Amino acid sequence: MSAISITKGDMYKFTVTVKDSAGDIFDLTGYTMVFTAKDDLTKLDVDAAIQSTATIPTPVNGVGEFTLEPTDTNIDAKEYHYDIQISDGSNNVYTVVKDSSLIITDQVTMNT
């Protein structure tokens, strides 16, 4: 996945399709999918700038749907690192999107 650029305080929706090593759709039944963004990779997940759990409406399609709310993206304008992991609830965790860039840009229009 390429870099994501979001204007500070905006809503942002995106999907992630998980495939196995053969390129086939991965069945996400029983899995959770989590997006985590940090400005410092040494921070614990509880200190992440953004952490969001996807909805998985049809697990057999392998698609997770993320919605970052304006409260999620209302953070310092700068570059963050993010990844996306799936977990089956039995301590089996797989990183499906490795360290990528999230860029939060300043907004021009500000409602007061």
C-alpha positions in Angstrom: 0.0 0.0 0.0 1.3 3.4 -0.8 1.5 6.5 1.4 -1.8 7.9 2.7 -2.2 11.7 2.9 -5.1 13.1 4.9 -5.9 16.7 5.8 -6.0 17.2 9.6 -9.5 16.7 11.0 -10.9 15.1 7.9 -12.8 11.8 7.7 -11.0 9.2 5.6 -12.3 5.8 4.4 -10.3 3.0 2.8 -10.4 -0.7 2.2 -7.7 -3.4 2.5 -8.0 -6.7 0.6 -5.9 -9.5 2.2 -4.5 -12.2 -0.1 -2.4 -15.3 0.8 1.1 -16.0 -0.5 -0.4 -17.6 -3.6 -2.3 -14.4 -4.4 -5.7 -15.8 -3.5 -8.3 -14.0 -1.3 -7.7 -14.7 2.4 -10.9 -15.6 4.3 -11.0 -13.3 7.3 -13.7 -15.2 9.2 -12.8 -15.0 12.9 -10.1 -12.4 12.3 -9.8 -8.7 13.4 -7.9 -6.1 11.3 -6.2 -3.2 13.0 -4.6 0.0 11.6 -1.9 1.5 13.9 -0.1 4.8 13.2 2.7 6.2 15.3 5.3 9.0 15.0 7.8 6.9 16.9 8.2 3.2 16.3 9.4 2.7 19.9 6.0 3.8 21.4 3.6 1.2 22.7 0.4 0.7 20.8 -1.6 2.4 23.7 0.4 5.5 22.8 -0.3 5.3 19.1 -1.4 8.5 17.3 -4.2 6.5 15.6 -5.5 3.0 16.1 -8.6 1.8 14.3 -10.3 -1.5 13.8 -11.8 -2.4 10.5 -15.3 -3.7 9.9 -15.3 -6.9 7.9 -18.8 -7.1 6.4 -18.2 -10.3 4.3 -15.1 -12.1 5.7 -14.8 -14.6 2.8 -14.2 -11.6 0.4 -11.0 -10.8 2.4 -11.8 -7.1 2.7 -11.5 -4.9 5.7 -13.2 -1.4 5.7 -11.6 1.4 7.7 -13.1 4.7 8.7 -10.8 7.3 10.3 -13.1 9.8 12.0 -12.2 13.6 12.2 -11.3 13.0 15.8 -8.8 10.4 14.7 -7.1 12.6 12.2 -7.1 15.7 14.3 -3.4 15.2 15.3 -0.2 17.0 14.6 0.5 17.7 10.9 3.5 15.6 10.1 4.5 12.1 8.8 3.6 9.0 10.8 4.4 5.3 10.3 1.5 2.8 10.0 0.9 -0.8 9.5 -2.1 -3.1 9.3 -2.3 -6.4 11.1 -4.8 -9.2 11.2 -5.3 -11.5 14.2 -7.3 -14.7 14.7 -7.7 -14.2 18.5 -5.4 -17.1 19.3 -2.2 -15.0 19.4 -1.6 -15.5 15.7 -0.8 -12.1 14.2 0.0 -11.3 10.6 1.2 -7.9 9.3 -0.6 -7.5 6.0 0.6 -3.9 5.3 4.2 -3.3 6.6 5.7 0.1 7.7 4.1 2.7 5.4 3.7 6.5 5.5 0.7 8.4 6.8 1.0 12.1 6.1 -1.3 14.5 8.0 -1.3 17.9 6.3 -2.6 21.2 7.8 -6.0 22.4 6.9 -6.7 25.8 5.4 -10.4 26.0 6.1 -11.1 26.0 9.8 -14.7 26.2 11.3 -14.7 28.0 14.6 
